[in-house]
Amino acid sequence: MTTLRDVAERAGVSAATASRALSSGRVSKKNLAVVRRAARELGYVANPAARQLKQGSRAMTIGVVFNQLNNPLGVEVLDALSAHFEERGYSLIVSSARGQEDRYDGLVERLLDRTVDALFCVNAMGDGAALESYAAASIPIVALFHKSGGYDRLPLICASTAAAYRPWLPRCRSC
């Protein structure tokens, strides 16, 4: 198995430079190019478990579970979350229960196994059996837009679309 040290040696840089190049890209363009080329040539794949240990058990991953992901608002929410968290070095794991309560609970539980750093439950539904495990692991979890069943005790973030319509209200005589 190819290690980060192998990549650094092939690229002619330190292991620290190779690590920065592959994790954040915060190196010179020249070093970034040679490190990426070396990693590609050697078939290097980062070990997420090792990275997580080094970062103090942070997975740099945010979980998002949708009740259903079949409307433009859901796609906009996903795009906004992605833009916000990716700028900060996080990745999103996104799941959709496709309207099935038991599936929703299963996805929430599965994301706990994936060691997410936080969880967003969009239109949360189900019995919320895994919520105690999230609390025990000190993993923040919030509901977006709606919460029901076992998720009713979560903090709720509910955006209003009223401000988006204000520019058109003066022109609309029927409003």
Contact map, one row per residue, 1 for C-alpha under 8 A:
1110000000000000000000000000000000000000000100000000000000000000000000000000000000000000000000000000000000000000000000000000000000000000000000000000000000000000000000000000000
1111011000000000000000000000000000000000011110000000000000000000000000000000000000000000000000000000000000000000000000000000000000000000000000000000000000000000000000000000000
1111111000000000000000000000000000000000000100000000000000000000000000000000000000000000000000000000000000000000000000000000000000000000000000000000000000000000000000000000000
0111111100000010011000000000000000000000000101000000000000000000000000000000000000000000000000000000000000000000000000000000000000000000000000000000000000000000000000000000000
0011111110000110000000000000000000000000000000000000000000000000000000000000000000000000000000000000000000000000000000000000000000000000000000000000000000000000000000000000000
0111111111000000000000000000000000000000000000000000000000000000000000000000000000000000000000000000000000000000000000000000000000000000000000000000000000000000000000000000000
0111111111100010010000000000000000100110010100000000000000000000000000000000000000000000000000000000000000000000000000000000000000000000000000000000000000000000000000000000000
0001111111111110110000000000000000100100000000000000000000000000000000000000000000000000000000000000000000000000000000000000000000000000000000000000000000000000000000000000000
0000111111111110000000000000000000000000000000000000000000000000000000000000000000000000000000000000000000000000000000000000000000000000000000000000000000000000000000000000000
0000011111111000000000000000000000000100000000000000000000000000000000000000000000000000000000000000000000000000000000000000000000000000000000000000000000000000000000000000000
0000001111111000000000000000001001101100000000000000000000000000000000000000000000000000000000000000000000000000000000000000000000000000000000000000000000000000000000000000000
0000000111111100000000000000000000000000000000000000000000000000000000000000000000000000000000000000000000000000000000000000000000000000000000000000000000000000000000000000000
0000000111111110110000000000001000100000000000000000000000000000000000000000000000000000000000000000000000000000000000000000000000000000000000000000000000000000000000000000000
0000100110011111110000000000000000000000000000000000000000000000000000000000000000000000000000000000000000000000000000000000000000000000000000000000000000000000000000000000000
0001101110001111111000000000000000000000000000000000000000000000000000000000000000000000000000000000000000000000000000000000000000000000000000000000000000000000000000000000000
0000000000000111111100000000000000000000000000000000000000000000000000000000000000000000000000000000000000000000000000000000000000000000000000000000000000000000000000000000000
0000000100001111111110000010001000000000000000000000000000000000000000000000000000000000000000000000000000000000000000000000000000000000000000000000000000000000000000000000000
0001001100001111111111000000000000100000000000000000000000000000000000000000000000000000000000000000000000000000000000000000000000000000000000000000000000000000000000000000000
0001000000000011111111100000000000000000000000000000000000000000000000000000000000000000000000000000000000000000000000000000000000000000000000000000000000000000000000000000000
0000000000000001111111111110000000000000000000000000000000000000000000000000000000000000000000000000000000000000000000000000000000000000000000000000000000000000000000000000000
0000000000000000111111111110001100110000000000000000000000000000000000000000000000000000000000000000000000000000000000000000000000000000000000000000000000000000000000000000000
0000000000000000011111111000000100110000000000000000000000000000000000000000000000000000000000000000000000000000000000000000000000000000000000000000000000000000000000000000000
0000000000000000001111111000000000000000000000000000000000000000000000000000000000000000000000000000000000000000000000000000000000000000000000000000000000000000000000000000000
0000000000000000000111111100000000000000000000000000000000000000000000000000000000000000100000000000000000000000000000000000000000000000000000000000000000000000000000000000000
0000000000000000000111111110000100000000000000000000000000000000000000000000000000000000000000000000000000000000000000000000000000000000000000000000000000000000000000000000000
0000000000000000000110011111000000000000000000000000000000000000000000000000000000000000000000000000000000000000000000000000000000000000000000000000000000000000000000000000000
0000000000000000100110001111101100000000000000000000000000000000000000000000000000000000000000000000000000000000000000000000000000000000000000000000000000000000000000000000000
0000000000000000000000000111111100000000000000000000000000000000000000000000000000000000000000000000000000000000000000000000000000000000000000000000000000000000000000000000000
0000000000000000000000000011111110000000000000000000000000000000000000000000000000000000000000000000000000000000000000000000000000000000000000000000000000000000000000000000000
0000000000000000000000000001111111000000000000000000000000000000000000000000000000000000000000000000000000000000000000000000000000000000000000000000000000000000000000000000000
0000000000101000100010000011111111100000000000000000000000000000000000000000000000000000000000000000000000000000000000000000000000000000000000000000000000000000000000000000000
0000000000000000000011001011111111110000000000000000000000000000000000000000000000000000000000000000000000000000000000000000000000000000000000000000000000000000000000000000000
0000000000000000000000000000111111111000000000000000000000000000000000000000000000000000000000000000000000000000000000000000000000000000000000000000000000000000000000000000000
0000000000100000000000000000011111111100000000000000000000000000000000000000000000000000000000000000000000000000000000000000000000000000000000000000000000000000000000000000000
0000001100101000010011000000001111111110000000000000000000000000000000000000000000000000000000000000000000000000000000000000000000000000000000000000000000000000000000000000000
0000000000000000000011000000000111111111000000000000000000000000000000000000000000000000000000000000000000000000000000000000000000000000000000000000000000000000000000000000000
0000000000100000000000000000000011111111100000000000000000000000000000000000000000000000000000000000000000000000000000000000000000000000000000000000000000000000000000000000000
0000001101100000000000000000000001111111110000000000000000000000000000000000000000000000000000000000000000000000000000000000000000000000000000000000000000000000000000000000000
0000001000000000000000000000000000111111111110000000000000000000000000000000000000000000000000000000000000000000000000000000000000000000000000000000000000000000000000000000000
0000000000000000000000000000000000011111111100000000000000000000000000000000000000000000000000000000000000000000000000000000000000000000000000000000000000000000000000000000000
0000000000000000000000000000000000001111111100000000000000000000000000000000000000000000000000000000000000000000000000000000000000000000000000000000000000000000000000000000000
0100001000000000000000000000000000000111111100000000000000000000000000000000000000000000000000000000000000000000000000000000000000000000000000000000000000000000000000000000000
0100000000000000000000000000000000000011111110000000000000000000000000000000000000000000000000000000000000000000000000000000000000000000000000000000000000000000000000000000000
1111001000000000000000000000000000000011111111000000000000000000000000000000000000000000000000000000000000000000000000000000000000000000000000000000000000000000000000000000000
0100000000000000000000000000000000000010001111100000000000000000000000000000000000000000000000000000000000000000000000000000000000000000000000000000000000000000000000000000000
0001000000000000000000000000000000000000000111110010000000000000000000000000000000000000000000000000000000000000000000000000000000000000000000000000000000000000000000000000000
0000000000000000000000000000000000000000000011111110000000000000000000000000000000000000000000000000000000000000000000000000000000000000000000000000000000000000000000000000000
0000000000000000000000000000000000000000000001111111000000100000000000000000000000000000000000000000000000000000000000000000000000000000000000000000000000000000000000000000000
0000000000000000000000000000000000000000000000111111100000000000000000000000000000000000000000000000000000000000000000000000000000000000000000000000000000000000000000000000000
0000000000000000000000000000000000000000000000111111110000000000000000000000000000000000000000000000000000000000000000000000000000000000000000000000000000000000000000000000000
0000000000000000000000000000000000000000000001111111111000100000000000000000000000000000000000000000000000000000000000000000000000000000000000000000000000000000000000000000000
0000000000000000000000000000000000000000000000011111111111110000000000000000000000000000000000000000000000000000000000000000000000000000000000000000000000000000000000000000000
0000000000000000000000000000000000000000000000001111111111000000000000000000000000000000000000000000000000000000000000000000000000000000000000000000000000000000000000000000000
0000000000000000000000000000000000000000000000000111111110000000000000000000000000000000000000000000000000000000000000000000000000000000000000000000000000000000000000000000000
0000000000000000000000000000000000000000000000000011111111100000000000000000000000000000000000000000000000000000000000000000000000000000000000000000000000000000000000000000000
0000000000000000000000000000000000000000000000000001111111000000000000000000000000000000000000000000000000000000000000000000000000000000000000000000000000000000000000000000000
0000000000000000000000000000000000000000000000000001111111100000000000000000000000000000000000000000000000000000000000000000000000000000000000000000000000000000000000000000000
0000000000000000000000000000000000000000000000000001101111111000000000000000000000000000000000000000000000000000000110000000000000000000000000000000000000000000000000000000000
0000000000000000000000000000000000000000000000010011001011111000000000000000000000000000000000000000000000000000001110000000000000000000000000000000000000000000000000000000000
0000000000000000000000000000000000000000000000000001000001111100000000000000000000000000111000000000000000000000000110000000000000000000000000000000000000000000000000000000000
0000000000000000000000000000000000000000000000000000000001111110000000000000000000000000011110000000000000000000001111000000000000000000000000000000000000000000000000000000000
0000000000000000000000000000000000000000000000000000000000011111000000000000000000001000011110000000000000000000000111110000000000000000000000000000000000000000000000000000000
0000000000000000000000000000000000000000000000000000000000001111100000000000000000000000000111000000000000000010000111110000000000000000000000000000000000000000000000000000000
0000000000000000000000000000000000000000000000000000000000000111110000000000000000000000000111100000000000000000000000111100000000000000000000000000000000000000000000000000000
0000000000000000000000000000000000000000000000000000000000000011111000000000000000000000000001111000000100110000000000111101000000000000000000000000000000000000000000000000000
0000000000000000000000000000000000000000000000000000000000000001111110000000000000000000000001111100000100000000000000001111000000000000000000000000000000000000000000000000000
0000000000000000000000000000000000000000000000000000000000000000111110000000000000000000000000011111000100000000000000000111100000000000000000000000000000000000000000000000000
0000000000000000000000000000000000000000000000000000000000000000011111000000000000000000000000011110000000000000000000000000000000000000000000000000000000000000000000000000000
0000000000000000000000000000000000000000000000000000000000000000011111100110000000000000000000010100000000000000000000000000000000000000000000000000000000000000000000000000000
0000000000000000000000000000000000000000000000000000000000000000000111110110000000000000000000000000000000000000000000000000000000000000000000000000000000000000000000000000000
0000000000000000000000000000000000000000000000000000000000000000000011111110000000000000000000000000000000000000000000000000000000000000000000000000000000000000000000000000000
0000000000000000000000000000000000000000000000000000000000000000000001111111000000000000000000000000000000000000000000000000000000000000000000000000000000000000000000000000000
0000000000000000000000000000000000000000000000000000000000000000000000111111100000000000000000000000000000000000000000000000000000000000000000000000000000000000000000000000000
0000000000000000000000000000000000000000000000000000000000000000000011111111110000000000000000000000000000000000000000000000000000000000000000000000000000000000000000000000000
0000000000000000000000000000000000000000000000000000000000000000000011111111111000000000000000000000000000000000000000000000000000000000000000000000000000000000000000000000000
0000000000000000000000000000000000000000000000000000000000000000000000011111111100000000000000000000000000000000000000000000000000000000000000000000000000000000000000000000000
0000000000000000000000000000000000000000000000000000000000000000000000001111111110000000000000000000000000000000000000000000000000000000000000000000000000000000000000000000000
0000000000000000000000000000000000000000000000000000000000000000000000000111111111000000000000000000000000000000000000000000000000000000000000000000000000000000000000000000000
0000000000000000000000000000000000000000000000000000000000000000000000000011111111100000000000000000000000000000000000000000000000000000000000000000000000000000000000000000000
0000000000000000000000000000000000000000000000000000000000000000000000000001111111110000000000000000000000000000000000000000000000000000000000000000000000000000000000000000000
0000000000000000000000000000000000000000000000000000000000000000000000000000111111111000000000000000000000000000000000000000000000000000000000000000000000000000000000000000000
0000000000000000000000000000000000000000000000000000000000000000000000000000011111111100001100000000000000000000000000000000000000000000000000000000000000000000000000000000000
0000000000000000000000000000000000000000000000000000000000000000000000000000001111111110000000000000000000000000000000000000000000000000000000000000000000000000000000000000000
0000000000000000000000000000000000000000000000000000000000000000000000000000000111111111000000000000000000000000000000000000000000000000000000000000000000000000000000000000000
0000000000000000000000000000000000000000000000000000000000000100000000000000000011111111111100000000000000000000000000000000000000000000000000000000000000000000000000000000000
0000000000000000000000000000000000000000000000000000000000000000000000000000000001111111111100000000000000000000000000000000000000000000000000000000000000000000000000000000000
0000000000000000000000000000000000000000000000000000000000000000000000000000000000111111110000000000000000000000000000000000000000000000000000000000000000000000000000000000000
0000000000000000000000000000000000000000000000000000000000000000000000000000000000011111110000000000000000000000000000000000000000000000000000000000000000000000000000000000000
0000000000000000000000010000000000000000000000000000000000010000000000000000000000001111111000000000000000000000000000000000000000000000000000000000000000000000000000000000000
0000000000000000000000000000000000000000000000000000000000011100000000000000000000001111111100000000000000000000000000000000000000000000000000000000000000000000000000000000000
0000000000000000000000000000000000000000000000000000000000011100000000000000000001001100111110000000000000000000000000000000000000000000000000000000000000000000000000000000000
0000000000000000000000000000000000000000000000000000000000001111000000000000000001001100011111000000000000000000000000000000000000000000000000000000000000000000000000000000000
0000000000000000000000000000000000000000000000000000000000001111000000000000000000000000001111100000000000000000000000000000000000000000000000000000000000000000000000000000000
0000000000000000000000000000000000000000000000000000000000000011110000000000000000000000000111110000000000000000000000000000000000000000000000000000000000000000000000000000000
0000000000000000000000000000000000000000000000000000000000000001110000000000000000000000000011111000000000100000000000000000000000000000000000000000000000000000000000000000000
0000000000000000000000000000000000000000000000000000000000000000111110000000000000000000000001111110000100000000000000000000000000000000000000000000000000000000000000000000000
0000000000000000000000000000000000000000000000000000000000000000111100000000000000000000000000111111101100100000000000000000000000000000000000000000000000000000000000000000000
0000000000000000000000000000000000000000000000000000000000000000011110000000000000000000000000011111000000000000000000000000000000000000000000000000000000000000000000000000000
0000000000000000000000000000000000000000000000000000000000000000001100000000000000000000000000011111100100000000000000000000000000000000000000000000000000000000000000000000000
0000000000000000000000000000000000000000000000000000000000000000001000000000000000000000000000001111111100000000000000000000000000000000000000000000000000000000000000000000000
0000000000000000000000000000000000000000000000000000000000000000000000000000000000000000000000001011111110000000000000000000111000000000000000000000000000000000000000000000000
0000000000000000000000000000000000000000000000000000000000000000000000000000000000000000000000000001111111000000000000000000010000000000000000000000000000000000000000000000000
0000000000000000000000000000000000000000000000000000000000000000000000000000000000000000000000001001111111100000000000000000000000000000000000000000000000000000000000000000000
0000000000000000000000000000000000000000000000000000000000000000111000000000000000000000000000011011111111110000000000000001110000000000000000000000000000000000000000000000000
0000000000000000000000000000000000000000000000000000000000000000000000000000000000000000000000000000111111111000000000000000111111000000000000000000000000000000000000000000000
0000000000000000000000000000000000000000000000000000000000000000000000000000000000000000000000000000011111111100000000000000000000000000000000000000000000000000000000000000000
0000000000000000000000000000000000000000000000000000000000000000100000000000000000000000000000101000001111111110000000000000000000000000000000000000000000000000000000000000000
0000000000000000000000000000000000000000000000000000000000000000100000000000000000000000000000000000000111111111000000000000000001000000000000000000000000000000000000000000000
0000000000000000000000000000000000000000000000000000000000000000000000000000000000000000000000000000000011111111100000000000000001000000000000000000000000000000000000000000000
0000000000000000000000000000000000000000000000000000000000000000000000000000000000000000000000000000000001111111110000000000000000000000000000000000000000000000000000000000000
0000000000000000000000000000000000000000000000000000000000000010000000000000000000000000000000000000000000111111111100000000000000000000000000000000000000000000000000000000000
0000000000000000000000000000000000000000000000000000000000000000000000000000000000000000000000000000000000011111111100000000000001001100000000000000000000000000000000000000000
0000000000000000000000000000000000000000000000000000000000000000000000000000000000000000000000000000000000001111111100000000000000000000000000000000000000000000000000000000000
0000000000000000000000000000000000000000000000000000000000000000000000000000000000000000000000000000000000000111111100000000000000000000000000000000000000000000000000000000000
0000000000000000000000000000000000000000000000000000000000101000000000000000000000000000000000000000000000000011111110000000000000000000000000000000000000000000000000000000000
0000000000000000000000000000000000000000000000000000000001111110000000000000000000000000000000000000000000000011111111100000000000000000001000000000000000000000000000000000000
0000000000000000000000000000000000000000000000000000000001111110000000000000000000000000000000000000000000000000001111100000000000000000001100000000000000000000000000000000000
0000000000000000000000000000000000000000000000000000000000001110000000000000000000000000000000000000000000000000000111110000000000000000001110000000000000000000000000000000000
0000000000000000000000000000000000000000000000000000000000000111100000000000000000000000000000000000000000000000000111111000000000000000001111000000000000000000000000000000000
0000000000000000000000000000000000000000000000000000000000000111100000000000000000000000000000000000000000000000000001111100000000000000000011110000000000000000000000000000000
0000000000000000000000000000000000000000000000000000000000000001110000000000000000000000000000000000000000000000000000111111000000000000000011110000000000000000000000000000000
0000000000000000000000000000000000000000000000000000000000000001111000000000000000000000000000000000000000000000000000011111000000000000000000111100000000000000000000000000000
0000000000000000000000000000000000000000000000000000000000000000011000000000000000000000000000000000000000000000000000001111100000000000000000111111000000000000000000000000000
0000000000000000000000000000000000000000000000000000000000000000111000000000000000000000000000000000000100000000000000001111110000000000000000110111001000000000000000000000000
0000000000000000000000000000000000000000000000000000000000000000001000000000000000000000000000000000100110000000000000000011111100000000000000000011111000000000000000000000000
0000000000000000000000000000000000000000000000000000000000000000000000000000000000000000000000000000110110000000000000000001111100000000000000000001111000000000000000000000000
0000000000000000000000000000000000000000000000000000000000000000000000000000000000000000000000000000100010000000000000000000111110000000000000000000111000000000000000000000000
0000000000000000000000000000000000000000000000000000000000000000000000000000000000000000000000000000000010000000000000000000111111100000000000000000111000000000000000000000000
0000000000000000000000000000000000000000000000000000000000000000000000000000000000000000000000000000000010000000000000000000001111110000000000000000010000000000000000000000000
0000000000000000000000000000000000000000000000000000000000000000000000000000000000000000000000000000000010011001000000000000000111111100000000000000000000000000000000000000000
0000000000000000000000000000000000000000000000000000000000000000000000000000000000000000000000000000000000000000000000000000000111111110000000000000001000000000000000000000000
0000000000000000000000000000000000000000000000000000000000000000000000000000000000000000000000000000000000000000000000000000000011111111000000000000000000000000000000000000000
0000000000000000000000000000000000000000000000000000000000000000000000000000000000000000000000000000000000000001000000000000000001111111100000000000000000000000000000000000000
0000000000000000000000000000000000000000000000000000000000000000000000000000000000000000000000000000000000000001000000000000000001111111111110000000000000000000000000000000000
0000000000000000000000000000000000000000000000000000000000000000000000000000000000000000000000000000000000000000000000000000000000111111111100000000000000000000000000000000000
0000000000000000000000000000000000000000000000000000000000000000000000000000000000000000000000000000000000000000000000000000000000011111111000000000000000000000000000000000000
0000000000000000000000000000000000000000000000000000000000000000000000000000000000000000000000000000000000000000000000000000000000001111111000000000000000000000000000000000000
0000000000000000000000000000000000000000000000000000000000000000000000000000000000000000000000000000000000000000000000000000000000000111111100000000000000000000000000000000000
0000000000000000000000000000000000000000000000000000000000000000000000000000000000000000000000000000000000000000000111100000000000000111111110000000000000000000000000000000000
0000000000000000000000000000000000000000000000000000000000000000000000000000000000000000000000000000000000000000000011100000000000000110011111000000000000000000000000000000000
0000000000000000000000000000000000000000000000000000000000000000000000000000000000000000000000000000000000000000000001111000000000000100001111100000000001100000000000000000000
0000000000000000000000000000000000000000000000000000000000000000000000000000000000000000000000000000000000000000000000111000000000000000000111110000000001111000000000000000000
0000000000000000000000000000000000000000000000000000000000000000000000000000000000000000000000000000000000000000000000011111000000000000000011111110001001111000000000000000000
0000000000000000000000000000000000000000000000000000000000000000000000000000000000000000000000000000000000000000000000011111000000000000000001111110000000011100000000000000000
0000000000000000000000000000000000000000000000000000000000000000000000000000000000000000000000000000000000000000000000000110000000000000000000111110000000011110000000000000000
0000000000000000000000000000000000000000000000000000000000000000000000000000000000000000000000000000000000000000000000000111000000000000000000111111000000010100000000000000000
0000000000000000000000000000000000000000000000000000000000000000000000000000000000000000000000000000000000000000000000000011100000000000000000111111101101010000000000000000000
0000000000000000000000000000000000000000000000000000000000000000000000000000000000000000000000000000000000000000000000000011110000000000000000000111111100000000000000000000000
0000000000000000000000000000000000000000000000000000000000000000000000000000000000000000000000000000000000000000000000000000111100000000000000000011111100000000000000000000000
0000000000000000000000000000000000000000000000000000000000000000000000000000000000000000000000000000000000000000000000000000111110000000000000000001111110000000000000000000000
0000000000000000000000000000000000000000000000000000000000000000000000000000000000000000000000000000000000000000000000000001111100100000000000100011111111000000000000000000000
0000000000000000000000000000000000000000000000000000000000000000000000000000000000000000000000000000000000000000000000000000000000000000000000000011111111000000000000000000000
0000000000000000000000000000000000000000000000000000000000000000000000000000000000000000000000000000000000000000000000000000000000000000000000000000011111100000000000000000000
0000000000000000000000000000000000000000000000000000000000000000000000000000000000000000000000000000000000000000000000000000000000000000000011100010001111110000000000000000000
0000000000000000000000000000000000000000000000000000000000000000000000000000000000000000000000000000000000000000000000000000000000000000000011100000000011111000000000000000000
0000000000000000000000000000000000000000000000000000000000000000000000000000000000000000000000000000000000000000000000000000000000000000000001111110000001111100000000000000000
0000000000000000000000000000000000000000000000000000000000000000000000000000000000000000000000000000000000000000000000000000000000000000000001111000000000111110000000000000000
0000000000000000000000000000000000000000000000000000000000000000000000000000000000000000000000000000000000000000000000000000000000000000000000011100000000011111000000000000000
0000000000000000000000000000000000000000000000000000000000000000000000000000000000000000000000000000000000000000000000000000000000000000000000001000000000001111100000000000000
0000000000000000000000000000000000000000000000000000000000000000000000000000000000000000000000000000000000000000000000000000000000000000000000000000000000000111111000000000000
0000000000000000000000000000000000000000000000000000000000000000000000000000000000000000000000000000000000000000000000000000000000000000000000000000000000000011111110000000000
0000000000000000000000000000000000000000000000000000000000000000000000000000000000000000000000000000000000000000000000000000000000000000000000000000000000000001111111000000000
0000000000000000000000000000000000000000000000000000000000000000000000000000000000000000000000000000000000000000000000000000000000000000000000000000000000000001111111100000000
0000000000000000000000000000000000000000000000000000000000000000000000000000000000000000000000000000000000000000000000000000000000000000000000000000000000000000111111100000000
0000000000000000000000000000000000000000000000000000000000000000000000000000000000000000000000000000000000000000000000000000000000000000000000000000000000000000111111111000000
0000000000000000000000000000000000000000000000000000000000000000000000000000000000000000000000000000000000000000000000000000000000000000000000000000000000000000011111111100000
0000000000000000000000000000000000000000000000000000000000000000000000000000000000000000000000000000000000000000000000000000000000000000000000000000000000000000001111111100000
0000000000000000000000000000000000000000000000000000000000000000000000000000000000000000000000000000000000000000000000000000000000000000000000000000000000000000000011111111000
0000000000000000000000000000000000000000000000000000000000000000000000000000000000000000000000000000000000000000000000000000000000000000000000000000000000000000000011111111101
0000000000000000000000000000000000000000000000000000000000000000000000000000000000000000000000000000000000000000000000000000000000000000000000000000000000000000000001111111100
0000000000000000000000000000000000000000000000000000000000000000000000000000000000000000000000000000000000000000000000000000000000000000000000000000000000000000000000011111100
0000000000000000000000000000000000000000000000000000000000000000000000000000000000000000000000000000000000000000000000000000000000000000000000000000000000000000000000011111111
0000000000000000000000000000000000000000000000000000000000000000000000000000000000000000000000000000000000000000000000000000000000000000000000000000000000000000000000001111111
0000000000000000000000000000000000000000000000000000000000000000000000000000000000000000000000000000000000000000000000000000000000000000000000000000000000000000000000000001111
0000000000000000000000000000000000000000000000000000000000000000000000000000000000000000000000000000000000000000000000000000000000000000000000000000000000000000000000001001111
